[in-house]
């Protein structure tokens, strides 16, 4: 029997939520970062919209591949199954490594330049769960989060950008001069 390689969006969402949970992260923690980032610009952002946006990101195929690969690299590092010198580099989350940030930039980039910019802000400021992951990952014997802290930050950045796009779409529709064309926009 051949192993599957393709999954539905619902399956990918559920597997990503499970993988994040195994690595000590919840959807609500990620949504809080998106909420805090967007509420600076828009006062009527709801936490539910942020949760929905995080779940939307978690259902995307590119996000699925990035999350699963990054979490697996961190897990293998925890188990000491990565060869040196990479094992030490990953355990220390060496600042000059940078491959983990590439995962984050790619994931944030699913929502364009603003998604990448939002990721940069989160990566530098390390809010909430990002700080926790980063701190735990740098402790001797702590769970490795070299990839996961950037991935989680990028999910929040993409979700924040999606929320901004939804907000802008709602605002644009308030213009009486806009002729509405029926499109199935799945932001």
N, C-alpha and C positions, 0 to 999 in steps of 0.2 A: 504494500500500500504506500502510495506516494504522500509525503507530507504536504500540507497546504501551504501556499505562499500568499494567497489573496484572502482578505477578510472584508466583511461589510463594515460600514462606518460604525454601526452599533457595536460590533465585535471589537473593533479597534478602540473605540471609546472605553468599553468595559475593560479591556486588557490594559490600556494606559492608566485608568483609574486604579486598577489592581497593582500595577507596577509601581505607581507613585505611592500607594499605601504601603507596600512592602518596603519602600525607601523612606517612609515616615512623613509623607506629604499628602495633604488633602486638597480637594478641589476648592473648598472654601478658603483655605490659606492662600491659594494662588489668586482667587477672585478678589480677596481683600486688597492685594497689591494693585490689581487692575482698578478696583474701586477708588483706592486712595490716589492713584495717578490721574484718573479721569475726573474725580470730584474737584480737583484743583481748577478745572476748566469749565465744568458743567455742574451746576448745583442740583439738578434733578436726576442724577445717575442713580439707578437702583442696584442694590447688591444682587438681586435676582438676574438682572441683565448681565452683570459681570460673571455670575456663575454660568449662565447660559452660554456666554461667549467663551469661557474657559472650556466648557464641554464641547463646544463647536470645534475649537482648536484641537482638542484631544481626539476628535473623530476624523481628522484629516490624515490621509495616507502618509504624506511627507513627515508630519508630526509624529505619527506612529513609528516610523522607521527611526527617526532621531531619538525619540524617547526610549524605545526598546534597546537600541544600540548603546546609547549613553549609560543607561541604567545597568546594562549587562557589563560594560567595561568597569563601572564602579563596583559592581558585585564581584567580578573576578579579581579586582584589586583587593577587596576586603578579604577574599579567600587566599590571597597570595599566589594566584594562578597566572599572573602576568610576569613575563621575564624582566630581569634587570637589563638596562637601567630604568625602563619604563615603570616598573613597580614602585621604585623610590620617587620618581618624578610625579606619578599619580597620587601616591600616598601623601606627598607634601603639597600637592596642588601648586606646583612650581609656577610662579607668575609668568615666566618666559615660555611656558609650554604653549599656550594659546589655541590649541586645537579645540578645547572645550568651548572657548568663545566663538569659534567658527560654527559649532553646532548651534549656539545661541543666536548668532547673527543670521544663520540660515532659517531658523525657526521664526525669529522675529520678522525676517524678510518676507515671510509668506503674506504679510500685510504691508508690504512696500517699505519705502524709505522711512516713514514715520514709525513703523514697527521696529526697524533697526535702531532708530533714534531712541525710542522708548526703552528698548533693551539696554542700550548704552547707559541710560539714566539709572535703570534698575541695577545693572551690573556694578556701577560705580558706588551707588548709595546703599546697596544691599539691605533693602527693607525687610522687616518681619521674618518670614520663613527663610528667605535667602541668607540673612545673617546667621540664623540658626544652623542651616545646612553648612555654610562656609566655616563656622566656628567648630562644629562637631567634626567636620572632615579634616580639620587641621590638628585635632587632638590625637595624641599617641593612643592607638588602639580604637579610635573613633571610626564610625562608619564612613567610608570614602564617599564624598559627594563632589569630586572634581568636575564631573560632567553634569550631575544633577542640579547643582546650584545655578548653573548657567541655563540649563534647559528649563527649569522652573521659572527663572526670571524671564526667559524668552516667551514662555507660554503666557505669563502675565502681561508682557509687553504686547504680544499679538492680540490678546483679549482686550486690553485697554484700547488698542487701535481700532478693533472691531466695534467696540462700544462707541467710540468717536464717530465712526462711519455711520452707525445706526442713528446716532443723535443728529448728525448732519443731514441724513436722508429725511428724517422726521421734520427738521427745520425747513429744508428745501420744499417739502410738500405743502408748507403753510403759505407759500407764495401763490396768490390766485391766478397769476399769469402763467404758471407752469401747466403745460398740457400733459396729463398723466398718460403714459404708455404702459400697458400691462406687461410687465416682465417678471419672471420668477427670479428675483435676486436672492441668492442664498449666500449672504455675506459671511 
